[in-house]
Amino acid sequence: METLAVVILAFYAIGYFVLGGADIGTGMILPVLARARGERRLVVAAIVPFFLTSEVWLIATAGVIIGLFPALEGELFSGWFPLIVALVSGWVARDAGVWLRGRVDGDGRGARGWLSGCDVAVTAGSWLVAGSWAWIFASAIAGVTDRVVTDPVVLVAIAAVLTLFALHGLAFAALRLDGELRRRAIGWFGMAGEARTFALTSGVMAGLVVATGTQMPVRGAVAAVSTLEWLVPAILALTLPIVTGQIWAWRLFGHRIRAGARAAQPPR
């Protein structure tokens, strides 16, 4: 039962970083990929159908940690509290930028300023989320969970993880966009192409999650057997609708976003 609990945690964590990491990475490279207001609209539209479903995996991961690994939850939330605050702040800023971007129409100065502010929130929030996760990864791989690692070498690890997020987002954007935006994105990959690059970055992201988990005291923090006996089956029962909903979203909104088409926006 303890092994199954660890597998469940790994499954949800990998799901979040592969799916949610694509949204985060796309937000990071928004000003590099999109050079005009219309192009920025298309890039943001590429993540709109998926960013909320991806965040379900983060919420599920947090719930699994709280329910199945209560001792670990207390240590992580207290030791990495500054990073978690930064993570949540970036998360709120990024989501606010995505949600509020479609609330203004027109081409006036006020509308342009509003859209520019939302684009800044999406980009800055995405970088703050990715940077917080990169620092958390660096601390966890170093085996430090009771405090934030501040050694200079951590900067190398943070830069590497930020690069992974950005490349993952570029590959995702190339899969979702068409025309000049797609050509601009795949220009970073050469002959590899967006599909193979996305598969590669997804594999590296999953490997990073597993490598991080091996450095954390997961097994020693598992809940009592009596708790696992009822909570593990409940989580497994919820897993099917979560996976089904994710597949449904991809089948419904997985087409490429093309210039001239009506871009998706969060509901008003």
Stockholm file with secondary structure:
# STOCKHOLM 1.0

chainA/1-268         METLAVVILAFYAIGYFVLGGADIGTGMILPVLARARGERRLVVAAIVPFFLTSEVWLIATAGVIIGLFPALEGELFSGWFPLIVALVSGWVARDAGVWLRGRVDGDGRGARGWLSGCDVAVTAGSWLVAGSWAWIFASAIAGVTDRVVTDPVVLVAIAAVLTLFALHGLAFAALRLDGELRRRAIGWFGMAGEARTFALTSGVMAGLVVATGTQMPVRGAVAAVSTLEWLVPAILALTLPIVTGQIWAWRLFGHRIRAGARAAQPPR
#=GR chainA/1-268 SS CHHHHHHHHHHHHHHHHHHHHHHHHHHHTHHHHCCSHHHHHHHHHHHTTTHHHHHHHHHHHHHHHHHHCHHHHHHHHHHTHHHHHHHHHHHHHHHHHHHHHTTCCSSSHHHHHHHHHHHHHHHHHHHHHHHHHHHHHHHHHTTCCSSCCCCTTHHHHHHHHHHHHHHHHHHHHHHHBCHHHHHHHHTTTGGGCHHHHHHHHHHHHHHHHHHHHHTSCCGGGCCCHHHHHHHHHHHHHHHHHHHHHHHHHHHHHCSCBCTTSCCCCCCC
#=GC SS_cons         CHHHHHHHHHHHHHHHHHHHHHHHHHHHTHHHHCCSHHHHHHHHHHHTTTHHHHHHHHHHHHHHHHHHCHHHHHHHHHHTHHHHHHHHHHHHHHHHHHHHHTTCCSSSHHHHHHHHHHHHHHHHHHHHHHHHHHHHHHHHHTTCCSSCCCCTTHHHHHHHHHHHHHHHHHHHHHHHBCHHHHHHHHTTTGGGCHHHHHHHHHHHHHHHHHHHHHTSCCGGGCCCHHHHHHHHHHHHHHHHHHHHHHHHHHHHHCSCBCTTSCCCCCCC
//
